[in-house]
Amino acid sequence: MDKQDMIERFVKFLKDYTDDEGNRVYLNKIRDILTVTPKRSITISWEHLNAFDPELAEELTTTPEEVISAAEDAIQIVLQEEFFRKELFKIHARFFELPKTYLVKELGSEHINKLIQVEGIITRITEVKPFVSRAVYLCKDCGHEMVRLQKPFASLIKPNKCENCGSRNVELDVDKSTFLNFQSFRLQDRPESLRGGQMPRFVDVILLDDLVDIALPGDRVIITGVLRVVLEQKDKRPIFRKIIEANYIEQLSKEIEELEITPEDEQKIKELAKRKDVVDVIVESIAPAIYGMKKEKLGIALALFGGRTQQLPDGTRLRGESHILLVGDPGVAKCVEYNTNVLLADGSIEKIGKIVEEAIKRAEENGTLGKVDDGFYAPINLSIFALDTRTLKVTKARANIAWKRKTPGKMFIVKTKTGKEIKVTPTHPFFTFENGEFKTRSAKDLTAEDLIAVPRGFHHFGEEQSLNSDALPSLGNVLREIREVLGLSQFEVGINPSTYLHYERNEERPTREHLMKIVETFERVAISEKIDEAVIRKIELLKLLANSDIFWDGIEDIKVYTPKDEWVYDLQVPEHHNFIANDIFVHNSQLLRYVSNLAPRAIYTSGKSSSAAGLCVAPESIIETNLGSFRIGNLVEKVIPHKVEEYESVDAEKLGLAVKTQNGYQKVLKLWKLKAPEKLVRITTSNGASIIVTPETKLLTPSGWVPAEKLKGEVLTVAGPQSVSVELIQSPYEYVYDLTVENSHSFIANGFIVHNTAAAVRDELTGSWVLEAGVLVLADMGVALIDEIDKMSDRDRSSIHEALEQQTVSISKAGITATLNARTTVIAAANPKYGRFNRMKSLPEQLDLPPTLLSRFDLIFVLLDEPDEKFDSEVAEHILKVRKGGTEEIIPKVPYDLLKKYIAYARKNIHPTLTREAMEEIKRYYIRMRKTIGKGAENEGIKPIPITPRQLEALIRLSEAHARMRLSEVITREDAKVAIELVEYTLRKTAIDEEGNIDVSILEIGKSSRKINKMDRVLNIIKELQDLEDYGAPRDEVIKEASKQGVSKSETEKIIEELKANSMIYEPRSGYYKIL
């Protein structure tokens, strides 16, 4: 079909196509552009074109460039013939509704230069820049003009010399050239389209002219465009990268539309909603393998359904999303029995019971023994062996806390195929490897098919494992994904293809030797191509596995028994969270991951994305400043000389300090002092220069910024490119140091160019800064699951603070300022500071979370595993039935797929409103609780507040969610009662003051009203007494006066320490206090 024929056919289509009512669809669209909405493009449905002219529609998908050009020429003819426009008025033809929509991972070489439709989520986006589509070059000598048409995905085409006179004095004439707006973004597979362990694929998309600035990071879109290929730069092999030149962007509604709900599904959903016990069966279908926890499961279910978001006439948005926080005991009953043998760092073996009992005895004598509801803990300084989960090597570590706890009603004996045996509590976790990821599985969930991690090559516990069975876990899915991303066939992986095929099909477990050869092949190909970071990480994981100190031992037998001993024991090991006992890696792990599969759009992350040390350098690193050369440690210690807990920073602007960077001297904004991590990286160049940094610190290399732990080849130094050797070392320092530098976010230390921020991202396509969406933005209109939220950095914490309340995330970095939507339900998990939850202390005292953040959660559940013979017996019976094959115990009452669709249907279609009865119920409860303010409280000072308008909002949201769960358009009194009962249940667990009354001040400001009153009294006493002596108020007098006012000696001592820590008082001389 020639172009003229195509133009004629398009003219006919544009003029003659009518809808069912006889309207000329496309003539009306062109008329609207000229009169109503001044746009520069019309959208054309491929389905309309296919119905009118199937041959032309087919031609469009196979040779899109010519056909789209013909369509735009046809629009110009229609403008002249139908609307009498003589002058050129450029209107683009944008096509949508193609017959097939692909995922990013489905794009292949067969789609090159074809018109395709791709669905995904935008993860990063560049700024808008000018692109020269028609470049006019001018010869400076003879004035001859030369025109070169440019492609946005290809290199600039420029004439080498003048076509007329041969002169090389040729320049671009900007005024005569034609420029269009240009922008690119990265399109990635939607998280919900990936199966567990799968890596998301991505493709870069080019936008031109009126397509720019249509979408933001976190938006789900369908792109119609032409798949182009570009030769990888710096690559000598004929390998190309894929780029989509966009023709049309359709933003998908952020409502839950990804799930296809058929009429049959809708019928099942409505039938389920008719059941009287619908709420109970839904709650019981959430994590059915976990026994009990009905209140917690109901809270999670209500968060998944969510309340109704409302937009008020003044533009205010009332959020419908409920946020849930689970506070767990990371070591809840994760203990072993007395006679379990622990491997010490000197090679000796000691029984854990003896170790812990001796530590507790010492702590009793020293007055350092801690108590929890069901046991004791004591400080210990014990050198042991542990598995370093970053290197998968056995390393020396230190246990710092010893635990002794009440034995649960039932325990497990786990026996492995190599004869190892250990007695543990039901929730005790073991290391396993599933779907390409390290995971932990509790004893009660282990099966005969599981492999658990035990030390490899250690002879301390008897005979060494038979290494002829030293195979690794099945890795088929990971191997196949990496191989396909790298474009390799099964004949190109470095080992016998038949053997490899067995590994990829999971018919055999790979040997270390074979896996190492496969990894070497993967690495060789990955280095020569620009491969996504996620793929690189998977390859590195395989390499670690092949070289690891882990033997993967099979499970021989698991038995439940009734223990006779009163106590069980545990050791807390900072950073590694494991030790070697009975020749098995004994782990004390965290909680929460089962919700991510249920939520229609859920993204899981961890607050502990990087160590507290972050991006830092060793104290002796030399930096050059405007005041001279300094060791960075000496410089920072001058302004932060005292000890710090985790980290501390000071504002350095007033110091007038500037540091040398690759762009000259730049102002230093902040100085940082941080606790050093256990491991650091030493980098040494071929000419002898070296620097010690944290593993995450980035150094400049010829190919960009690379974290120290991943460095290979060369780095850029002030002396030019240098080849380097990299070594992971035990940290000899207590602290490491950093600078916040204006503009450059980097500085020069020991001659190396060091990057000091992890969030700066550059686009490979254009080299410009890009905006990249994080988990809260990617989970917009969905659910974000955040484990270890208490380990978050301050920067992330401020972002989540904004997201929880305002439902947005604001960014101002590298010249890009933006506010992104994060209309997200957050379900988070946190761990108590000291490993176990202590009922004698308030919740804020035990969490590394500010009260301002705590108060944003509608429901806070404290998960405690307390010995209870009846409950323990029921748990054991539940577990035994599951073991025996009683699948009815763990098959959810509502099938998983149906429950997911039920939630999606309810969130999209059900928008319940409050009835008069529900309003009265909530109002009555609110007023009744408010009336208790001041009852039984002190005569003066701040009164305990049992409920605030914030809890009232939570009650409304939870009532709406409960109605939604029943597919009801109205909120009844029963819905309100459930919400009230749940809110009161969580408040009674988390906001009870010293006298047993609910006081939300505990969550709002971190202290009860009574505690604040007592602090005020002590402060007033110090104020009154401070002038009686030269050095201030004497300690004994303050305690004596406070006891007269109802504050005990121990309380007064604690309050004094707190007032000092908060800089409200100071101590001019030991035992004397003055107010600041």
NORSUL-V868739 format. One record per backbone hydrogen bond with DSSP energy under -0.5 kcal/mol. NH is the residue of the N-H (numbers start at 1). CO is the residue of the C=O. E is the energy in kcal/mol with one decimal. If there is no record, write none. Layout:
BEGIN
nh | co | e
NH | CO | E
NH | CO | E
END
This chain:
BEGIN
nh | co | e
6 | 2 | -2.0
7 | 3 | -2.6
8 | 4 | -2.3
9 | 5 | -2.3
10 | 6 | -2.5
11 | 7 | -2.5
12 | 8 | -2.2
13 | 9 | -2.5
14 | 10 | -3.2
15 | 11 | -2.0
16 | 12 | -2.8
17 | 13 | -2.3
19 | 23 | -1.9
22 | 19 | -2.0
25 | 17 | -0.7
25 | 23 | -1.4
28 | 24 | -2.2
29 | 25 | -1.6
30 | 26 | -2.1
31 | 27 | -2.3
32 | 28 | -2.4
33 | 29 | -1.8
34 | 30 | -1.7
35 | 31 | -1.7
36 | 32 | -2.1
37 | 32 | -1.6
38 | 36 | -0.7
39 | 37 | -1.7
42 | 92 | -2.5
44 | 94 | -3.7
46 | 96 | -3.0
49 | 45 | -2.1
50 | 46 | -2.9
51 | 47 | -2.1
52 | 48 | -1.9
53 | 49 | -3.6
57 | 53 | -2.1
58 | 54 | -2.3
59 | 55 | -2.1
60 | 56 | -1.9
61 | 57 | -1.2
62 | 58 | -1.4
63 | 59 | -2.9
64 | 113 | -0.5
67 | 63 | -1.7
68 | 64 | -3.0
69 | 65 | -1.7
70 | 66 | -2.3
71 | 67 | -2.4
72 | 68 | -2.1
73 | 69 | -2.0
74 | 70 | -2.3
75 | 71 | -1.9
76 | 72 | -1.4
77 | 73 | -1.7
78 | 74 | -2.5
79 | 75 | -2.4
80 | 76 | -1.8
81 | 77 | -3.0
82 | 78 | -2.9
83 | 78 | -0.9
83 | 79 | -0.7
84 | 80 | -0.6
85 | 79 | -2.4
86 | 84 | -0.7
92 | 40 | -3.0
94 | 42 | -2.8
94 | 92 | -0.6
95 | 93 | -0.5
96 | 44 | -1.9
102 | 100 | -0.5
102 | 117 | -3.4
104 | 119 | -0.6
106 | 103 | -1.5
107 | 104 | -1.6
111 | 108 | -1.9
112 | 109 | -1.4
113 | 227 | -3.7
114 | 111 | -2.1
115 | 61 | -1.9
116 | 114 | -0.6
116 | 225 | -3.0
118 | 223 | -2.8
119 | 102 | -2.7
120 | 221 | -2.1
121 | 188 | -3.1
122 | 219 | -2.6
123 | 121 | -0.5
123 | 186 | -2.2
124 | 186 | -0.7
125 | 771 | -2.0
126 | 184 | -2.5
127 | 769 | -0.7
129 | 182 | -3.1
131 | 180 | -3.3
133 | 131 | -0.9
133 | 178 | -1.7
134 | 178 | -1.5
135 | 148 | -2.6
136 | 134 | -0.5
137 | 135 | -0.6
137 | 146 | -3.5
138 | 171 | -3.3
139 | 144 | -2.5
140 | 138 | -0.6
140 | 169 | -2.8
143 | 139 | -1.9
146 | 137 | -2.7
148 | 135 | -2.8
150 | 133 | -2.4
154 | 151 | -1.2
158 | 156 | -0.6
162 | 167 | -3.1
166 | 162 | -1.2
170 | 168 | -2.1
171 | 138 | -2.2
173 | 136 | -3.4
174 | 172 | -1.0
177 | 173 | -1.4
178 | 134 | -2.4
179 | 177 | -0.5
180 | 131 | -3.0
182 | 129 | -2.9
183 | 207 | -2.0
185 | 205 | -2.0
186 | 124 | -2.3
187 | 185 | -0.6
187 | 203 | -2.9
188 | 121 | -2.6
188 | 186 | -0.5
189 | 201 | -2.0
193 | 190 | -1.8
194 | 191 | -1.5
198 | 195 | -2.3
203 | 187 | -2.3
204 | 242 | -0.8
205 | 185 | -3.1
206 | 244 | -3.2
207 | 183 | -3.4
209 | 181 | -2.1
211 | 208 | -1.9
212 | 209 | -1.3
214 | 211 | -1.0
218 | 122 | -3.6
219 | 216 | -2.1
221 | 120 | -2.4
221 | 219 | -0.5
222 | 250 | -2.6
223 | 118 | -3.3
224 | 248 | -2.7
225 | 116 | -2.3
226 | 245 | -2.2
227 | 111 | -0.5
227 | 114 | -1.6
228 | 226 | -0.6
228 | 243 | -3.9
230 | 241 | -2.4
232 | 239 | -2.0
235 | 232 | -1.2
236 | 234 | -0.5
239 | 237 | -2.4
241 | 230 | -2.9
243 | 228 | -2.5
244 | 204 | -2.5
245 | 226 | -2.8
245 | 243 | -0.5
246 | 206 | -2.3
246 | 244 | -0.9
247 | 224 | -3.8
248 | 224 | -2.1
250 | 222 | -2.6
251 | 249 | -0.5
252 | 220 | -2.6
252 | 250 | -0.5
257 | 255 | -2.2
260 | 258 | -0.5
261 | 259 | -0.7
262 | 260 | -0.7
266 | 262 | -2.6
267 | 263 | -2.0
268 | 264 | -2.1
269 | 265 | -2.7
270 | 266 | -2.4
271 | 267 | -2.1
272 | 268 | -2.5
273 | 269 | -2.1
274 | 270 | -1.0
275 | 271 | -0.5
275 | 272 | -1.2
278 | 275 | -1.3
281 | 277 | -2.5
282 | 278 | -2.0
283 | 279 | -2.5
284 | 280 | -2.7
285 | 281 | -0.9
286 | 283 | -1.3
287 | 285 | -0.7
290 | 287 | -1.9
291 | 289 | -0.6
297 | 293 | -2.6
298 | 294 | -2.4
299 | 295 | -2.3
300 | 296 | -2.2
301 | 297 | -2.6
302 | 298 | -2.6
303 | 299 | -1.9
304 | 300 | -2.1
305 | 301 | -1.9
306 | 302 | -2.9
307 | 320 | -2.9
309 | 307 | -0.6
310 | 318 | -2.1
312 | 310 | -0.6
312 | 316 | -3.3
315 | 312 | -2.5
318 | 310 | -3.1
318 | 316 | -0.6
319 | 317 | -0.7
324 | 826 | -2.5
325 | 859 | -2.4
326 | 828 | -3.0
327 | 325 | -0.6
327 | 861 | -3.5
328 | 326 | -0.7
328 | 830 | -2.1
329 | 863 | -0.8
330 | 328 | -0.9
331 | 835 | -0.9
332 | 329 | -2.4
334 | 331 | -2.4
335 | 333 | -1.3
336 | 569 | -2.7
337 | 423 | -1.4
340 | 337 | -1.8
342 | 350 | -3.2
343 | 580 | -2.2
344 | 342 | -0.6
344 | 348 | -2.8
345 | 383 | -2.4
347 | 344 | -2.0
350 | 342 | -2.0
352 | 340 | -2.9
353 | 338 | -2.4
355 | 351 | -2.1
356 | 352 | -2.7
357 | 353 | -2.6
358 | 354 | -2.1
359 | 355 | -1.8
360 | 356 | -2.5
361 | 357 | -2.1
362 | 358 | -2.2
363 | 359 | -2.3
364 | 360 | -2.2
365 | 361 | -1.8
366 | 362 | -2.2
367 | 363 | -1.1
368 | 363 | -2.3
369 | 363 | -0.9
370 | 377 | -3.2
372 | 375 | -2.4
375 | 372 | -1.4
376 | 404 | -2.7
377 | 370 | -2.3
378 | 402 | -2.2
380 | 400 | -2.0
382 | 399 | -1.8
384 | 382 | -0.6
384 | 397 | -2.9
385 | 343 | -1.2
386 | 395 | -2.7
388 | 386 | -0.6
388 | 393 | -2.9
389 | 387 | -0.9
391 | 388 | -0.7
392 | 388 | -2.9
393 | 388 | -0.8
395 | 386 | -3.1
397 | 384 | -2.8
399 | 382 | -2.7
400 | 572 | -2.3
401 | 572 | -1.1
402 | 378 | -3.0
403 | 570 | -3.0
404 | 376 | -2.4
405 | 568 | -2.7
406 | 374 | -2.5
407 | 566 | -2.4
411 | 561 | -2.7
412 | 424 | -3.2
413 | 559 | -2.7
414 | 412 | -0.6
414 | 422 | -2.8
415 | 413 | -0.5
415 | 557 | -2.9
416 | 420 | -2.6
417 | 554 | -2.3
419 | 416 | -1.6
422 | 414 | -1.9
424 | 412 | -2.5
424 | 422 | -0.6
425 | 335 | -1.8
426 | 410 | -0.6
428 | 425 | -2.0
429 | 587 | -0.6
430 | 441 | -2.0
432 | 439 | -3.1
434 | 437 | -2.5
437 | 434 | -1.9
439 | 432 | -2.4
441 | 430 | -2.4
443 | 428 | -2.0
444 | 426 | -2.3
445 | 442 | -1.7
446 | 442 | -0.7
446 | 443 | -1.1
450 | 447 | -1.5
452 | 553 | -2.8
453 | 431 | -1.6
454 | 551 | -2.1
456 | 549 | -2.2
462 | 459 | -1.6
467 | 465 | -0.8
469 | 466 | -1.7
470 | 467 | -1.4
471 | 469 | -2.5
472 | 510 | -2.8
479 | 475 | -2.7
480 | 476 | -2.5
481 | 477 | -2.3
482 | 478 | -2.4
483 | 479 | -2.5
484 | 480 | -2.5
485 | 481 | -2.2
486 | 482 | -2.3
487 | 483 | -0.6
487 | 484 | -0.7
488 | 483 | -2.4
492 | 489 | -1.6
500 | 496 | -2.6
501 | 497 | -2.3
502 | 498 | -1.5
503 | 499 | -1.7
504 | 500 | -2.8
505 | 501 | -2.0
506 | 503 | -1.3
507 | 502 | -2.6
508 | 502 | -1.3
515 | 511 | -2.5
516 | 512 | -2.4
517 | 513 | -1.6
518 | 514 | -2.3
519 | 515 | -2.8
520 | 516 | -2.3
521 | 517 | -1.8
522 | 518 | -2.6
523 | 519 | -3.2
524 | 520 | -2.1
525 | 521 | -2.0
526 | 522 | -2.8
527 | 523 | -2.4
528 | 524 | -1.0
529 | 525 | -0.6
529 | 526 | -0.8
531 | 529 | -1.5
535 | 532 | -0.8
536 | 532 | -1.8
537 | 533 | -2.4
538 | 534 | -1.6
539 | 535 | -2.3
540 | 536 | -2.5
541 | 537 | -2.1
542 | 538 | -2.1
543 | 539 | -2.0
544 | 540 | -2.4
545 | 541 | -2.5
546 | 542 | -2.3
547 | 543 | -1.6
548 | 545 | -1.1
549 | 392 | -2.9
551 | 454 | -3.3
553 | 452 | -2.4
553 | 551 | -1.0
555 | 450 | -1.3
556 | 415 | -2.6
556 | 554 | -0.5
557 | 415 | -1.9
559 | 413 | -2.1
561 | 411 | -2.8
563 | 561 | -0.7
568 | 405 | -2.8
569 | 336 | -3.1
570 | 403 | -1.7
572 | 401 | -3.1
573 | 571 | -0.6
574 | 398 | -0.6
574 | 572 | -0.6
576 | 574 | -2.6
577 | 573 | -2.4
579 | 586 | -1.9
580 | 385 | -1.1
581 | 579 | -0.6
581 | 584 | -2.6
582 | 341 | -2.5
584 | 581 | -1.4
585 | 453 | -1.3
586 | 579 | -3.5
586 | 584 | -0.7
587 | 429 | -1.1
587 | 585 | -0.6
588 | 577 | -2.1
589 | 587 | -0.5
596 | 593 | -0.7
598 | 595 | -1.5
599 | 595 | -1.7
602 | 599 | -0.5
603 | 783 | -2.4
605 | 785 | -3.0
607 | 787 | -3.8
609 | 607 | -1.5
614 | 611 | -0.9
616 | 614 | -0.8
617 | 737 | -2.7
618 | 692 | -2.5
621 | 618 | -1.6
623 | 630 | -2.8
624 | 748 | -0.6
625 | 623 | -0.5
625 | 628 | -2.0
626 | 658 | -1.9
628 | 625 | -1.5
630 | 623 | -2.4
632 | 621 | -2.8
633 | 619 | -2.8
635 | 631 | -2.2
636 | 632 | -2.4
637 | 633 | -2.6
638 | 634 | -1.1
639 | 635 | -0.6
639 | 636 | -1.3
640 | 636 | -2.4
648 | 673 | -2.2
650 | 671 | -1.9
652 | 669 | -2.6
653 | 669 | -0.8
655 | 652 | -1.4
656 | 653 | -1.4
657 | 652 | -0.8
659 | 666 | -2.6
660 | 624 | -3.0
661 | 664 | -2.0
664 | 661 | -1.5
666 | 659 | -2.5
668 | 657 | -2.8
669 | 667 | -0.6
669 | 740 | -3.2
670 | 740 | -1.2
671 | 650 | -1.9
672 | 738 | -2.6
673 | 648 | -2.5
674 | 736 | -2.7
675 | 646 | -3.2
676 | 734 | -2.5
680 | 729 | -2.7
681 | 693 | -3.2
682 | 727 | -3.2
683 | 681 | -0.6
683 | 691 | -2.9
684 | 725 | -2.4
685 | 689 | -3.2
686 | 723 | -1.6
688 | 685 | -1.8
691 | 683 | -1.9
693 | 681 | -2.5
694 | 616 | -2.2
697 | 694 | -1.4
698 | 755 | -0.8
699 | 706 | -2.5
700 | 753 | -1.8
701 | 704 | -2.1
704 | 701 | -2.2
706 | 699 | -2.2
708 | 697 | -2.7
709 | 695 | -2.0
710 | 707 | -1.9
711 | 708 | -1.4
714 | 712 | -0.6
715 | 722 | -2.5
716 | 700 | -3.3
717 | 715 | -0.5
717 | 720 | -1.4
718 | 751 | -2.1
720 | 717 | -2.0
722 | 715 | -2.7
724 | 713 | -2.5
725 | 684 | -2.6
727 | 682 | -2.1
729 | 680 | -3.1
729 | 727 | -0.5
731 | 678 | -3.3
736 | 674 | -2.7
737 | 617 | -2.6
738 | 672 | -1.5
740 | 670 | -2.4
741 | 739 | -0.6
742 | 667 | -2.8
744 | 742 | -2.9
745 | 741 | -1.0
747 | 754 | -2.2
748 | 660 | -2.2
749 | 747 | -0.5
749 | 752 | -2.5
750 | 622 | -2.4
752 | 749 | -2.5
753 | 716 | -1.0
754 | 747 | -3.1
754 | 752 | -0.8
755 | 698 | -3.3
756 | 745 | -2.6
763 | 768 | -2.7
767 | 763 | -2.5
770 | 761 | -2.1
771 | 125 | -2.9
772 | 770 | -0.5
773 | 123 | -3.4
778 | 774 | -2.6
779 | 775 | -1.7
780 | 777 | -1.7
781 | 823 | -2.1
782 | 779 | -2.5
783 | 601 | -3.6
784 | 825 | -3.2
785 | 603 | -3.0
785 | 783 | -0.5
786 | 784 | -0.6
786 | 827 | -1.9
787 | 605 | -2.7
787 | 785 | -0.6
789 | 786 | -0.5
789 | 829 | -2.4
791 | 788 | -2.1
792 | 789 | -1.3
797 | 793 | -2.4
798 | 794 | -2.1
799 | 795 | -1.5
800 | 796 | -2.6
801 | 797 | -2.0
802 | 798 | -1.7
803 | 799 | -2.4
804 | 800 | -2.6
805 | 801 | -1.2
806 | 802 | -2.2
807 | 802 | -1.0
807 | 803 | -0.5
808 | 802 | -0.6
809 | 820 | -2.6
811 | 818 | -3.2
813 | 816 | -2.5
816 | 813 | -2.9
817 | 815 | -0.6
818 | 811 | -2.6
820 | 809 | -3.0
822 | 807 | -2.7
824 | 822 | -2.4
825 | 782 | -2.5
826 | 824 | -0.5
827 | 784 | -2.4
827 | 825 | -0.6
828 | 324 | -2.9
828 | 826 | -0.6
829 | 786 | -2.4
830 | 326 | -2.5
832 | 328 | -0.9
833 | 846 | -3.5
835 | 832 | -1.7
836 | 834 | -0.5
839 | 837 | -0.6
841 | 838 | -1.6
843 | 990 | -0.5
846 | 842 | -0.8
846 | 843 | -1.3
847 | 843 | -0.7
847 | 844 | -0.7
849 | 847 | -1.2
853 | 850 | -1.4
854 | 850 | -2.0
855 | 851 | -2.6
855 | 1003 | -0.5
856 | 853 | -1.4
857 | 854 | -1.7
858 | 323 | -1.4
859 | 323 | -1.5
861 | 325 | -2.8
861 | 859 | -0.5
863 | 327 | -3.1
863 | 861 | -0.6
864 | 862 | -0.8
866 | 864 | -0.8
872 | 868 | -3.6
873 | 869 | -2.2
874 | 870 | -2.0
875 | 871 | -2.6
876 | 872 | -2.6
877 | 873 | -2.3
878 | 874 | -2.4
879 | 875 | -2.6
880 | 876 | -2.6
881 | 877 | -2.2
882 | 878 | -1.9
883 | 879 | -2.5
884 | 880 | -2.4
885 | 881 | -0.6
885 | 882 | -0.9
886 | 881 | -3.2
887 | 885 | -2.4
889 | 886 | -2.2
890 | 887 | -1.1
891 | 887 | -1.8
892 | 890 | -0.6
895 | 893 | -0.5
899 | 895 | -2.7
900 | 896 | -2.2
901 | 897 | -2.0
902 | 898 | -2.7
903 | 899 | -2.4
904 | 900 | -2.2
905 | 901 | -3.0
906 | 902 | -2.5
907 | 903 | -2.6
908 | 904 | -1.8
909 | 905 | -2.7
910 | 906 | -1.9
911 | 909 | -0.6
913 | 969 | -2.0
915 | 971 | -1.4
919 | 915 | -2.4
920 | 916 | -2.4
921 | 917 | -2.3
922 | 918 | -2.4
923 | 919 | -2.7
924 | 920 | -2.9
925 | 921 | -2.1
926 | 922 | -2.5
927 | 923 | -2.7
928 | 924 | -2.6
929 | 925 | -2.4
930 | 926 | -2.3
931 | 927 | -2.0
932 | 928 | -0.6
932 | 929 | -0.9
933 | 930 | -1.5
934 | 944 | -0.5
935 | 932 | -2.0
937 | 934 | -1.6
946 | 944 | -0.6
951 | 948 | -1.0
952 | 948 | -1.6
953 | 949 | -2.2
954 | 950 | -1.7
955 | 951 | -2.5
956 | 952 | -1.8
957 | 953 | -2.4
958 | 954 | -2.7
959 | 955 | -2.2
960 | 956 | -2.4
961 | 957 | -2.2
962 | 958 | -2.2
963 | 959 | -2.1
964 | 960 | -2.4
965 | 961 | -2.0
966 | 962 | -0.9
966 | 963 | -0.8
967 | 964 | -1.8
968 | 963 | -2.6
971 | 913 | -2.7
972 | 970 | -0.6
976 | 972 | -1.8
977 | 973 | -2.3
978 | 974 | -2.2
979 | 975 | -2.0
980 | 976 | -2.6
981 | 977 | -2.7
982 | 978 | -2.2
983 | 979 | -2.6
984 | 980 | -2.6
985 | 981 | -2.1
986 | 982 | -2.1
987 | 983 | -2.4
988 | 984 | -2.5
989 | 985 | -0.8
990 | 986 | -1.5
991 | 987 | -3.2
993 | 991 | -0.5
993 | 997 | -3.0
996 | 993 | -1.9
999 | 991 | -3.3
1000 | 945 | -3.0
1002 | 999 | -1.8
1003 | 1000 | -0.7
1004 | 1000 | -2.7
1005 | 1001 | -3.0
1006 | 1001 | -0.8
1006 | 1002 | -0.6
1007 | 1001 | -0.9
1012 | 1008 | -2.3
1013 | 1009 | -2.4
1014 | 1010 | -2.2
1015 | 1011 | -2.4
1016 | 1012 | -2.5
1017 | 1013 | -2.1
1018 | 1014 | -2.4
1019 | 1015 | -2.5
1020 | 1016 | -2.4
1021 | 1017 | -2.4
1022 | 1018 | -2.3
1023 | 1019 | -2.0
1024 | 1020 | -2.3
1025 | 1021 | -2.2
1026 | 1022 | -1.9
1028 | 1025 | -1.5
1029 | 1025 | -0.5
1032 | 1029 | -0.8
1033 | 1073 | -2.8
1035 | 1071 | -2.7
1038 | 1034 | -2.1
1039 | 1035 | -2.5
1040 | 1036 | -2.4
1041 | 1037 | -2.6
1042 | 1038 | -2.4
1043 | 1039 | -2.1
1044 | 1040 | -1.1
1045 | 1041 | -0.9
1045 | 1042 | -0.6
1046 | 1043 | -1.3
1047 | 1042 | -2.5
1048 | 1046 | -0.6
1052 | 1048 | -2.5
1053 | 1049 | -2.5
1054 | 1050 | -2.1
1055 | 1051 | -2.6
1056 | 1052 | -2.7
1057 | 1053 | -2.0
1058 | 1054 | -2.2
1059 | 1055 | -2.8
1060 | 1056 | -2.2
1061 | 1057 | -2.4
1062 | 1058 | -2.0
1063 | 1060 | -1.7
1064 | 1059 | -3.0
1065 | 1059 | -1.1
1066 | 1074 | -2.7
1068 | 1066 | -0.6
1069 | 1072 | -0.6
1072 | 1069 | -2.5
1073 | 1033 | -1.9
1074 | 1066 | -2.3
1076 | 1064 | -2.1
END
